[in-house]
Amino acid sequence: MKATGCWVPLVVTVTGQLSCVVGAREPLVNEQEFGALCAMINFSQDLETQKLEESVKDSARHIGAIGLAVGLQSLSEAEDVENVQVGRQGEGGGGGGYWSFWEEAGTKLKGDKTRYIQWVEANFDILKKEKIKEAVENAHTCMKTNNNLWLKLKMSPINKSLSDALSGSNKADVMIKQHLEAVEVCGGKGGQPSVWAGKSLIVDLLCICGGSPMPNDRQQGCCEGCSTGANEDPWKPVEQSNTRWKHLAQRCKSIGTNEKLSSSSLSRATKVFLEVLKHSTAQKEGTKTFLGAASGEPQHGCTGHTQPGNGKCVQYPTEMVGNENPAVPWLLVLQQAATKIDKLREIEKKLKDILRNVESIKTSKLSQMPRSGISQLKDCTTCNKGRGQKGPSSGVECSECESQAECTHTGCNKREGNCIDIKRPPLASQADKISVPLWLFFLP
């Protein structure tokens, strides 16, 4: 019994180790190539990247709206912010009409007034107003000094570059429908590239991962599950490839590091892409121009399968994939987008720092104010006194607040399903109201 007790654990352990070795899977056909293209595809499909420009501009609008709100005596004066725009003509963020900081800020304030109530009510002293003014002007300067960026983005938006990387500037993914066979699109016959190679990430991916036309060559390729579903049947360029492409693109999302597009991350991904290129069997030296797998000499070209003399591949022109300065069309547009994104992220960081500084001034001020001087949120369901519903203990009457965007006659506003009491404490005098245009507040 003792001997048995000693040997059983040993047998289990050895068996477990052997099963690990036996169970190790072989790399899938074009698995590395799939990963290299997916890194580029994931860059092109990232929703956060696509929204970055608008996010940066909205941060600038918000900071500008804060600056305008601080100069108001009451929220109703927000309708007069056109004075600021008149006083600031020619001084917008674009400087040439590409993006106007003060006009955008005024529109933001008028369109979302309840967001800026506390900035109006805080009644900052002169010192704090000067600090806010300085911060807002820093944001204005930040946007204005990047005139060229806003012009470039207007002429060539980031979203267009990302779309061109996927589909080609001339919609190569659609144009290939005029061809019947994969080899016409993917190239490789006689070692010659196709005119479509490198024009579209979608096309290149379908060339190396599209369903095989050979019944006895349906082996799993590119990734687990890549050869199933919409990609199970043979890929033919003449047929609609949209559902097949979406099937493969979805699997791209599950691999890689999910890095955001930038010049540095794109440089790393480019290095990986160039490393998975190889010489075709006809090549012995020089630039590697062949992406994918082939069986022997692929004299028949990139036909979409790996039977002898064929390949699941893309044959690039030599000038596209030179290691010194690769010029694959989808890579070039990604590089253009990455340069703009780098600058946008730099601006985004500056604006976040400015906003953090301004918010700290408000937080400091509000901590010193009595509760009666700060807007209070009241549930709309209890804010209809006198209309058959329970009213708030404070007696504030919000007439049908839940159905009205603004109830100025009762001192209430609706925000995110809540009533906001914007009644201010009575002032001893009205003499402190500003009678000059608001834009004078921001003059140096």
Secondary structure as GFF3:
##gff-version 3
##sequence-region A 1 444
A	DSSP	alpha_helix	2	23	.	.	.	ID=ss1
A	DSSP	alpha_helix	31	45	.	.	.	ID=ss2
A	DSSP	alpha_helix	47	50	.	.	.	ID=ss3
A	DSSP	alpha_helix	52	70	.	.	.	ID=ss4
A	DSSP	three_ten_helix	75	80	.	.	.	ID=ss5
A	DSSP	alpha_helix	82	87	.	.	.	ID=ss6
A	DSSP	alpha_helix	101	111	.	.	.	ID=ss7
A	DSSP	three_ten_helix	113	116	.	.	.	ID=ss8
A	DSSP	alpha_helix	117	121	.	.	.	ID=ss9
A	DSSP	alpha_helix	126	144	.	.	.	ID=ss10
A	DSSP	alpha_helix	147	155	.	.	.	ID=ss11
A	DSSP	alpha_helix	158	167	.	.	.	ID=ss12
A	DSSP	alpha_helix	172	175	.	.	.	ID=ss13
A	DSSP	three_ten_helix	176	178	.	.	.	ID=ss14
A	DSSP	alpha_helix	182	186	.	.	.	ID=ss15
A	DSSP	three_ten_helix	189	191	.	.	.	ID=ss16
A	DSSP	alpha_helix	201	209	.	.	.	ID=ss17
A	DSSP	three_ten_helix	215	217	.	.	.	ID=ss18
A	DSSP	three_ten_helix	229	231	.	.	.	ID=ss19
A	DSSP	alpha_helix	242	252	.	.	.	ID=ss20
A	DSSP	alpha_helix	263	276	.	.	.	ID=ss21
A	DSSP	beta_strand	290	294	.	.	.	ID=ss22
A	DSSP	beta_strand	311	315	.	.	.	ID=ss23
A	DSSP	three_ten_helix	318	320	.	.	.	ID=ss24
A	DSSP	alpha_helix	329	366	.	.	.	ID=ss25
A	DSSP	three_ten_helix	371	373	.	.	.	ID=ss26
A	DSSP	beta_strand	376	379	.	.	.	ID=ss27
A	DSSP	three_ten_helix	380	382	.	.	.	ID=ss28
A	DSSP	three_ten_helix	401	403	.	.	.	ID=ss29
A	DSSP	beta_strand	406	407	.	.	.	ID=ss30
A	DSSP	three_ten_helix	408	410	.	.	.	ID=ss31
A	DSSP	beta_strand	412	415	.	.	.	ID=ss32
A	DSSP	beta_strand	418	421	.	.	.	ID=ss33
A	DSSP	three_ten_helix	438	442	.	.	.	ID=ss34
###
